[in-house]
Each structure stands twice: as structure tokens, then as C-alpha cells.
């Protein structure tokens, strides 16, 4: 059940979607708007583009700004003030802890969750020469890949997808790493030279999924959320987010979690793979476990407990 209060349902005439103004964020908002219009054509859907602190301040690292939560704060304020009905998010950017009174209420079907290599003169990470410089804003990506490809050098890069591609093209980096889903959504899949395997690089919780956040006391929105929600994606991402929630990890820390469904129907299982590291990559933890799909949230808790027993909280605290 989606987390809405059941009292006071009223008839909707219009839906306002809050989003960041980046090209990818606007693509996601328009995608959600089109989904709503397709199933509820009687509703008018409006998109409210907002500038966030993460968009405005690109000269400072995300960790110093407060993590990827700086990409959602202004959108949540719009929900709390009533300026917007839903906030549309890339789920990998949404902090584990939400403000009181707000909740994730729907997720669209997940796209490819893998990370992608975009390189100028090589097709794969293994083909890049000794000392090649790889641009990435993600410690999670850098630490996992540095373990598999120790001949490469990883350096920080910020900015939207277009800005990062421009820096690659002008020779600032030998290659960069971005989320496959974002490149595909922007029509840039042709730039991908390698879709990095999940065994080499476990994604961030929620990577590839677009989610909707709303006030829990808006039962009038329940019909809209249910109409576009993909239950399997919602369950898998919720399972992944239990890792971040239990570890108190922000989105910019070296923590990965990916839940995949195996099989279908009542017998389906969920397989959860996780990665946790200290900020330097000196200690890395990996745990993979599975459970029946109906126990997905319990699976997330069980794996989180196992990570904590192995010292994950200390690793995360050192990285903050």
C-alpha cells in the first residue's frame, strides 16, 4: 500500500510536478507527466522547474554542500508549502531520511541501473592505458573500479551530463563514468563505450528509477500515484534504501545496493547485492543475500545488520 492518509479525498483537476531544471530532470518530469496524462486524461499536468543548491553551486564538492540531498531540498519545500503536488526525483539522489510529513509514493518502471563508461580512444576500462584519468563524482564508482582496474586514475568531476561530456571532449579526461539510464533518456546512448557490469560496480540505491515524493496527508493524490507506480521497482528500491537508512549513509558516500528480481509470480525472489567502503578504499565490505520477494524489506534489514556486524557503521562514519 502506498503511504497516504485515507481521509478527506477530494476531486483533482490539476497536478503540479516540482523538478530541477537540468535537461535530465526535465526529461524525467515530462516522462511522468505523459504517464499521468495517458492514464488520467481528465487531469491537467503542470511542471514547476526549480533551481536547487546543488545546481547553483558546482564549484564545491557534494560532500561539503551536504550530499546529494541538496538536489531535492527546494523541491520538498514546494511540497510542504503546497506549491507543488509531487516532486519528481532521480531515486539515487534522494536521501535515506525524508522530512516529516513527506514520503515516496510511487516509482516508475526502472531503466538500466548500470554505470556507463564514455571514453575517447578506448572501448573498455581494461583497454585504457596506464595512468588514464577517469572523471567521476561518485566515490562509490571510483573505489569499486579502482580495485578492479588499479592502472587507472580517478578524479572528481561535477556538472550536468552535457557539461561532463564537454570536458571529456575537450581533453580534460581520458574517460568519464555516468549512469546509463541518464544517457539513454537524453538520447546519448551512442556515447556509451561500455556498460559496466553489476559484478564490477554495484549501483547506488535507486539508480535508474524515477520516483515521486508527496505529502502523506494528500489522499487525493493516491489515485495518481497508484496509476503510474511500478510495484516491482518500488519494492526493489525500497529494499535497497534500507541499507542507506540503517547505515545512516548519504547518497555521496561509498555505499552501493542493488536488488534484482529473479523469476516471476508468487515464487519470485529478490537478490540484494551491497558494497560499503571507507573513504580511501582501504576496507571494503560486500554482502549478497536473497529472499522471497514478499520479504524484500526484511532482506534489506537482514543485510544491513550483517554489514553493521562487519563494521560498516565505522566505515561510513569515517567517510562523513
C-alpha positions in Angstrom: 0.0 0.0 0.0 1.3 3.5 -0.8 1.7 5.7 2.3 -1.2 8.1 2.0 -3.7 9.1 4.7 -7.1 7.7 3.8 -9.2 10.6 5.0 -10.6 13.6 3.1 -10.3 12.6 -0.5 -11.2 15.4 -2.9 -11.5 15.6 -6.7 -8.4 16.7 -8.5 -8.4 18.9 -11.6 -4.7 19.6 -12.0 -1.4 18.1 -10.9 1.8 20.2 -10.3 5.1 18.4 -10.6 8.2 20.0 -9.0 11.5 19.3 -10.7 15.0 20.5 -11.1 15.7 22.5 -14.3 18.5 20.3 -15.6 17.8 18.7 -19.0 17.7 15.2 -17.4 15.4 16.3 -14.6 13.0 18.0 -17.1 13.0 14.8 -19.2 12.0 12.8 -16.1 9.3 15.3 -15.2 7.9 15.3 -18.7 8.0 11.5 -18.7 6.0 11.4 -15.5 3.6 14.0 -16.9 3.0 11.9 -20.0 2.3 8.8 -17.9 -0.2 10.7 -15.8 -2.0 12.1 -18.9 -2.1 8.7 -20.5 -3.9 7.0 -17.6 -5.8 10.0 -16.3 -6.5 12.3 -19.3 -9.0 14.4 -17.3 -6.2 15.9 -15.3 -4.1 18.9 -16.3 -0.5 18.4 -15.5 1.9 21.3 -14.9 5.7 21.2 -14.5 7.3 23.6 -12.0 11.1 23.9 -12.6 13.2 24.9 -9.6 16.8 25.7 -9.1 18.5 23.8 -6.3 21.6 24.5 -4.3 23.3 21.5 -6.0 22.6 23.0 -9.4 23.7 26.6 -8.4 26.9 25.7 -6.7 29.0 23.4 -8.9 32.4 24.6 -7.6 32.0 22.9 -4.2 32.1 19.1 -3.7 28.7 17.5 -2.9 30.1 16.2 0.4 30.8 19.8 1.5 27.4 21.0 0.3 25.7 18.3 2.3 25.4 15.4 -0.1 23.1 14.8 -2.9 20.2 15.9 -0.7 21.0 19.4 -1.9 19.3 18.4 -5.2 15.9 17.8 -3.5 15.6 20.3 -0.7 13.9 23.1 -2.7 11.5 20.5 -4.3 10.5 19.3 -0.8 9.9 22.9 0.3 7.5 23.3 -2.6 5.6 20.2 -1.4 5.4 21.5 2.2 4.2 24.9 1.1 1.6 23.4 -1.3 3.2 25.0 -4.3 3.6 21.5 -5.8 1.7 18.2 -5.5 4.5 15.8 -6.4 8.3 16.2 -6.5 9.9 14.1 -9.3 13.3 12.7 -8.4 16.1 10.5 -9.7 15.9 8.0 -6.9 19.6 7.7 -6.5 19.6 11.4 -5.4 17.0 11.0 -2.7 18.4 10.9 0.9 17.5 7.9 3.0 15.7 10.1 5.6 12.9 12.3 4.3 11.4 15.3 6.1 8.5 14.6 8.5 5.2 14.5 6.6 6.7 13.6 3.2 7.0 10.2 1.7 8.0 8.4 -1.5 4.6 7.4 -3.0 5.4 6.0 -6.5 8.2 4.8 -8.8 8.1 4.3 -12.5 9.5 1.2 -14.1 13.2 1.1 -13.6 15.6 1.7 -16.5 19.1 0.2 -16.9 20.7 0.6 -13.4 24.3 0.1 -14.6 27.1 2.7 -14.7 28.5 3.6 -18.1 31.9 4.4 -19.5 32.3 7.1 -22.1 35.8 7.1 -23.4 37.5 8.8 -26.3 40.1 6.3 -27.6 39.2 3.0 -25.8 36.1 0.9 -25.7 36.5 -0.6 -22.2 38.1 0.2 -18.9 40.6 -2.6 -19.3 41.7 -1.1 -22.6 42.5 2.3 -21.2 46.3 2.9 -20.9 48.3 3.0 -17.6 47.6 6.3 -15.8 44.5 7.2 -17.8 42.4 9.8 -15.9 38.7 8.9 -15.3 36.3 11.6 -14.3 33.5 10.7 -11.8 31.7 12.5 -9.0 31.0 9.2 -7.2 33.3 7.7 -4.6 31.2 4.5 -4.9 32.1 4.2 -8.5 35.8 5.2 -8.1 36.6 2.9 -5.2 34.9 -0.2 -6.7 36.5 0.3 -10.2 39.9 1.3 -8.8 40.0 -2.2 -7.1 39.4 -3.9 -10.5 41.4 -1.5 -12.6 44.4 -0.3 -10.4 46.2 1.1 -13.5 43.6 3.9 -13.8 43.5 7.3 -12.0 40.1 8.6 -10.8 39.4 12.3 -10.4 36.4 14.3 -9.4 34.1 16.0 -11.9 30.9 17.9 -11.4 28.2 19.4 -13.6 25.3 18.1 -15.6 25.6 15.4 -18.2 26.3 17.8 -21.1 28.9 19.7 -19.1 30.8 16.5 -18.2 30.7 15.3 -21.8 32.1 18.6 -23.0 35.0 18.4 -20.6 35.7 14.9 -21.9 35.6 16.1 -25.5 38.0 19.0 -24.8 40.6 16.6 -23.3 40.3 17.2 -19.6 39.8 13.5 -19.0 40.5 10.3 -20.9 37.1 8.9 -20.0 34.2 9.7 -17.7 31.6 7.5 -15.9 27.9 8.3 -15.8 24.6 6.5 -15.2 23.5 4.5 -18.2 19.8 5.5 -17.6 20.5 9.2 -17.8 22.4 8.9 -21.0 19.7 6.8 -22.6 17.0 9.2 -21.5 18.8 12.2 -23.1 19.3 10.3 -26.4 23.1 10.0 -25.7 23.3 6.2 -25.6 25.6 6.3 -28.7 28.3 7.9 -26.5 28.5 4.8 -24.2 31.5 2.7 -24.9 30.9 0.2 -22.1 28.0 -0.7 -19.8 29.9 -1.7 -16.7 28.8 -5.0 -15.2 27.0 -5.1 -11.9 29.6 -7.5 -10.6 32.3 -4.8 -11.0 30.3 -1.8 -9.9 27.2 -2.1 -7.7 24.9 0.9 -8.3 23.6 3.5 -5.8 20.3 2.6 -4.2 17.6 3.6 -6.6 19.8 4.2 -9.6 17.8 4.1 -12.9 14.5 4.7 -11.2 12.3 7.8 -11.2 10.3 8.4 -8.1 7.6 10.7 -6.8 7.5 12.3 -3.4 4.4 13.8 -1.8 2.8 14.8 1.5 1.4 11.9 3.4 -1.8 13.9 4.2 -2.8 14.2 0.5 -5.1 11.2 0.0 -6.5 13.0 -3.1 -3.1 12.1 -4.8 -3.4 8.4 -4.2 -5.2 7.5 -7.4 -2.5 9.3 -9.4 0.4 7.6 -7.6 -1.1 4.2 -8.0 -1.8 4.7 -11.7 1.9 5.2 -12.6 3.6 3.2 -9.9 5.5 0.0 -10.8 5.2 -2.3 -7.8 8.3 -4.3 -8.6 10.5 -1.2 -8.9 9.0 0.3 -5.7 9.8 -2.9 -3.8 13.3 -3.3 -5.1 14.3 0.3 -4.5 12.7 0.2 -1.0 14.8 -2.9 -0.3 18.0 -1.1 -1.4 17.2 2.1 0.5 17.0 0.1 3.8 20.8 -0.2 3.5 21.3 3.5 3.4 18.7 4.1 6.1 20.2 1.6 8.5 23.8 2.8 7.9 22.8 6.5 8.0 24.6 6.9 4.7 24.1 9.9 2.5 24.0 9.5 -1.3 27.5 10.7 -1.9 29.2 8.1 0.3 30.8 4.9 -1.0 27.7 2.7 -0.4 26.0 0.7 -3.2 22.9 -1.5 -3.1 21.1 -3.3 -5.9 18.1 -5.6 -5.6 17.1 -7.7 -8.6 14.1 -9.9 -9.1 14.7 -13.5 -10.0 11.8 -15.3 -11.5 8.2 -14.2 -11.6 4.9 -14.7 -9.8 4.5 -15.9 -6.2 7.8 -17.8 -6.3 9.9 -14.7 -7.3 12.9 -14.0 -5.2 14.9 -10.8 -4.7 18.7 -10.9 -4.7 20.3 -7.9 -2.9 24.0 -7.1 -3.5 25.8 -4.5 -1.4 29.1 -2.6 -1.2 30.4 -0.4 1.6 33.8 1.2 1.9 35.8 3.7 3.9 36.6 6.9 2.0 40.1 5.7 0.9 39.1 2.2 -0.1 41.3 0.5 2.5 38.5 -1.6 3.8 35.6 -2.8 1.6 32.6 -4.9 2.6 30.4 -6.8 0.2 27.4 -8.9 1.2 24.9 -10.6 -1.2 21.8 -12.4 0.0 18.3 -13.3 -1.3 14.8 -13.9 -0.1 11.3 -14.4 -1.4 10.0 -11.1 -2.9 7.4 -10.7 -0.2 10.2 -10.4 2.3 12.2 -7.8 0.3 12.2 -5.2 3.1 13.2 -7.8 5.7 16.0 -8.8 3.4 17.3 -5.2 3.3 17.2 -5.1 7.1 19.0 -8.5 7.4 21.8 -7.5 5.0 22.1 -4.1 6.7 22.5 -5.9 10.1 25.2 -8.2 8.6 27.1 -5.2 7.3 26.9 -3.5 10.6 28.2 -6.6 12.3 31.2 -6.4 10.0 31.9 -2.8 10.9 30.0 -0.9 8.2 28.9 1.9 10.6 32.5 2.7 11.4 33.4 2.9 7.7 30.5 5.2 6.9 31.2 7.4 9.9 34.9 7.8 8.9 33.7 8.8 5.4 31.3 11.6 6.6 
